[in-house]
Structures are given as structure tokens and as C-alpha cells.
Amino acid sequence: MTDYQYYYELRSRLAFAEKRLNALPPDDVISRVCLEAQRDAWEKRLAACVESGVGVGSVYITHWGKITMGGVMAGQDVTAGFVGNLSEKLDIAAAMRLDGKVALISGGARGMGAVEAGLFAREGARVVVGDVLEDEGRAVVAGLPEGAGVFVRLDVTSEDDWRRAVDLAGECFGRLDVLVNNAGVSAVGGIEDTTAAEWDRVMAVNAKGVFLGTKYAIPAMRRAGGGSIINISSQLGIVAMGESSPQYIASKGAVRLLTKSTALQYAADGIRANSVHPGPIVTPMTEGRRGDPSVQELMVSRIPLGRYGEAVEVAYGVLYLASDESSFVTGSELVIDGGWVAQ
Ligand SMILES: NC(=O)c1ccc[n+]([C@@H]2O[C@H](COP(=O)([O-])OP(=O)(O)OC[C@H]3O[C@@H](n4cnc5c(N)ncnc54)[C@H](O)[C@@H]3O)[C@@H](O)[C@H]2O)c1
């Protein structure tokens, strides 16, 4: 981020915090405390920027398609003409693809969820990281820019936890625009080896967890004027694999169609829902498989690109669906699998 991007990011965060503070009901003490702390942090950083001369005479684009041009002289807005070249400005816009948005990511303590939290924050979002892994989740938030994230203990199978997580997004950041239903568990074994309890365990996290997250996020998104729900399914939500477990495949297939059902039911509210279908990705979930040479060989032999994907390669797809760049995309499937389902 250049100095003047940083400067304007601070200005936009400060303005947003002030707007939210002004809109708060007088008895909403928790939100007030959160927002005042954020506002103070932004004010302090902005003051340091102005003191060092950053932001003087710079220009800014706030959003794709919404170009704001203005210079800043000694901290004051002045209207200016179009300064600099367009591609540079579009780069700036692209660098802040989630400016002003608030996202909740389940399973954000490690793996793909943690990478998405970092990427979202870098792109201007405030992020609620939810997970059952508390220490890891707090460490992810500690690695985000100051004031950009908050951790909440969230077991996605619990309705109370979802209520709390969605409420926290409102209390700390004033709104909820994006939900990434990312939490998931894997499983092994064939149909005859699988107990009913094991079936229920996987379905509870991977399928019911997505349903509950969707259910509790929607009212908050409606209040925000719309939103984007991104459900992490799998390439195994599109095609089966004899060596994988029935409950994992069934849960990911359920996510795929629940996503389309959500997209249709809430399109009129401006709420989009899309599923993402990663192939084998390097994360803690696949550590065991990657450590076994015969399994590793089998998996790689099925990936036309000849390798596992990296978490960030999925995160960029999730970022696109979270941003307004995908404003005409709903009910769709984004496959990020090295070519697996093309076969
Ligand atoms: N890694 C892959 O190859 C791959 C491929 C396709 C799809 N996926 C899916 O991507 C998503 C992320 O997977 P990953 O590879 O980053 O896995 P991971 O195991 O590294 O991370 C999953 C996260 O979900 C959390 N989680 C598990 N149960 C939870 C619960 N009940 N409540 C809240 N959080 C819970 C875990 O604590 C963990 O932080 C999962 O839905 C997974 O099924 C993974």
C-alpha cells in the first residue's frame, strides 16, 4: 500500500466509525465503546500521517465505477481535477476491494479461513474471525491491522454461537456484509465403515453449520442493504470419489444446492450466495493425506495441474465473490481445483 492509499484508508475508516457512532442509539454502550476505540486509533494514525505530509495533493478512487477525485491540502479536502493516470487509480481501487465491508468468516483460525481473514483485512474489510480454536483464532486477529478484526468463539453447529457472532459484527463494526461459511471437517472410510454418529458429526459441521450461518446472517445483511454469502463446498460437492468418505461428499453436495436455494430466496433482498469448490489444497486439513506418499500420489495424479493448490489461490476467488466486482453473480459455483472436475 502506498502512503497515500494508507492515508485515505485511514480517512475512510475514521469517517465510517464516526458515521456509525452518530447513528448509535444512546443506550448501546457496547457498540459505543468498540467504535470509540476504533475511532481513536484511526485518529491517532491519521494525525501522524498529516504530520509527516502524507496525503497532501493525492487523489483517490473509493470504489469500482465510483470515482472520487479530490486533492487534500494539509488535511483539508479540496476539489481537484483528474490527476495522474487512470490505471494507477484503478490499481488503487483494486487494492481496496472490500473497503467499508464487514465480513464474518467461520473456521477462520487456520487454513483457508485464516488466509481469507488476512486478505480481506488487507483489502479494507473489518473481519470477525469465528472458530472453536480460540488461541489460533486470536492469533489470526492479532496479525491483522489494528482495529480490523475481532475473534469470537463460534461452534458452527450452535445456534447461540451464531447469534453471538452476528451480533458481535454489529456491535464492533456496525454491520454485516459478507459471510464466508468456511468451517469444515474431513472424514475417512467407506459407507459400511461409517457409523451413524460419524455421519451426523460431519453433516452437523459441514451442512447444518452452513444453514445456521446463513439463517442468522441474513437479517443482519438485510439491515445492511444486501450482502454476499460464500459457502465453501469442495470439488467433491460436484463429483464423487470412491476413496473419499460418503458423509463428506454428501455434506459438500448439500452445501452446493443450499447455496442455490439461498441465492433464489434472497436475490430480492440484494443478498447473493455462491459456492466455492476447492480441489486438494495445502492446509492442516490435508496434512495427514499429504504425509502418506501413496495417497499423495493418487491425489496428485487426479489433478491436471499436477499439484495441490495453495490456500491463497482459493482466497482470491472468495475475495472476488465477497467484493462488488461480483455484483451480478449469484447461485453460481466457482471451481478452484487445478482441473479436477473438468475430467
Ligand atoms: N483443504 C482442502 O483440500 C479442501 C478441499 C476442498 C474443500 N475444503 C473445505 O474448505 C474449508 C476449509 O478447509 P481447510 O482446508 O482450511 O481446513 P482446516 O482444517 O485447516 O480449517 C478448518 C477450520 O474449521 C474449523 N472448524 C472445524 N469445526 C468447526 C466448528 N464446529 N465450528 C467452527 N469452526 C470449526 C477448524 O477449527 C479449522 O480452524 C472446509 O470447509 C473444507 O471442507 C478443503
The ligand as a MOL file (V3000), in Angstrom:
LIG
                    3D

  0  0  0     0  0            999 V3000
M  V30 BEGIN CTAB
M  V30 COUNTS 44 48 0 0 0
M  V30 BEGIN ATOM
M  V30 1 N -8.0310 -28.4490 2.1620 0
M  V30 2 C -8.6680 -28.9940 1.1420 0
M  V30 3 O -8.0890 -29.7410 0.3540 0
M  V30 4 C -10.1200 -28.6960 0.9130 0
M  V30 5 C -10.6750 -29.0130 -0.3410 0
M  V30 6 C -11.9970 -28.7190 -0.5920 0
M  V30 7 C -12.7510 -28.1100 0.3800 0
M  V30 8 N -12.2010 -27.7990 1.5890 0 CHG=1
M  V30 9 C -13.0570 -27.1250 2.5570 0
M  V30 10 O -12.5190 -25.8660 2.8310 0
M  V30 11 C -12.8860 -25.4520 4.1500 0
M  V30 12 C -11.6390 -25.0180 4.9050 0
M  V30 13 O -10.8040 -26.1440 4.9950 0
M  V30 14 P -9.2410 -26.0980 5.3700 0
M  V30 15 O -8.5820 -26.9710 4.4130 0
M  V30 16 O -8.7870 -24.6940 5.5490 0 CHG=-1
M  V30 17 O -9.3200 -26.8770 6.7420 0
M  V30 18 P -8.6330 -26.6430 8.1770 0
M  V30 19 O -8.8750 -27.9020 8.9230 0
M  V30 20 O -7.2650 -26.1650 8.0060 0
M  V30 21 O -9.5160 -25.4640 8.7680 0
M  V30 22 C -10.8580 -25.6710 9.0940 0
M  V30 23 C -11.2220 -24.7510 10.2390 0
M  V30 24 O -12.5910 -25.0250 10.5850 0
M  V30 25 C -12.6610 -25.0440 11.9980 0
M  V30 26 N -13.7960 -25.8090 12.4820 0
M  V30 27 C -13.9790 -27.1540 12.4760 0
M  V30 28 N -15.1220 -27.4640 13.0820 0
M  V30 29 C -15.6790 -26.3060 13.4880 0
M  V30 30 C -16.8810 -25.9610 14.1510 0
M  V30 31 N -17.7440 -26.9010 14.5890 0
M  V30 32 N -17.1530 -24.6670 14.3810 0
M  V30 33 C -16.2830 -23.7010 13.9640 0
M  V30 34 N -15.1350 -23.9630 13.3560 0
M  V30 35 C -14.8420 -25.2490 13.1060 0
M  V30 36 C -11.3450 -25.6740 12.4460 0
M  V30 37 O -11.0840 -25.4310 13.8150 0
M  V30 38 C -10.3730 -25.0100 11.4950 0
M  V30 39 O -9.8880 -23.8070 12.0010 0
M  V30 40 C -13.5940 -26.6290 4.7660 0
M  V30 41 O -14.9890 -26.4560 4.6570 0
M  V30 42 C -13.1500 -27.8050 3.9080 0
M  V30 43 O -14.0700 -28.8580 3.9230 0
M  V30 44 C -10.9130 -28.0890 1.8730 0
M  V30 END ATOM
M  V30 BEGIN BOND
M  V30 1 1 1 2
M  V30 2 2 2 3
M  V30 3 1 2 4
M  V30 4 1 4 5
M  V30 5 2 4 44
M  V30 6 2 5 6
M  V30 7 1 6 7
M  V30 8 2 7 8
M  V30 9 1 8 9
M  V30 10 1 8 44
M  V30 11 1 9 10
M  V30 12 1 9 42
M  V30 13 1 10 11
M  V30 14 1 11 12
M  V30 15 1 11 40
M  V30 16 1 12 13
M  V30 17 1 13 14
M  V30 18 2 14 15
M  V30 19 1 14 16
M  V30 20 1 14 17
M  V30 21 1 17 18
M  V30 22 2 18 19
M  V30 23 1 18 20
M  V30 24 1 18 21
M  V30 25 1 21 22
M  V30 26 1 22 23
M  V30 27 1 23 24
M  V30 28 1 23 38
M  V30 29 1 24 25
M  V30 30 1 25 26
M  V30 31 1 25 36
M  V30 32 1 26 27
M  V30 33 1 26 35
M  V30 34 2 27 28
M  V30 35 1 28 29
M  V30 36 1 29 30
M  V30 37 2 29 35
M  V30 38 1 30 31
M  V30 39 2 30 32
M  V30 40 1 32 33
M  V30 41 2 33 34
M  V30 42 1 34 35
M  V30 43 1 36 37
M  V30 44 1 36 38
M  V30 45 1 38 39
M  V30 46 1 40 41
M  V30 47 1 40 42
M  V30 48 1 42 43
M  V30 END BOND
M  V30 END CTAB
M  END
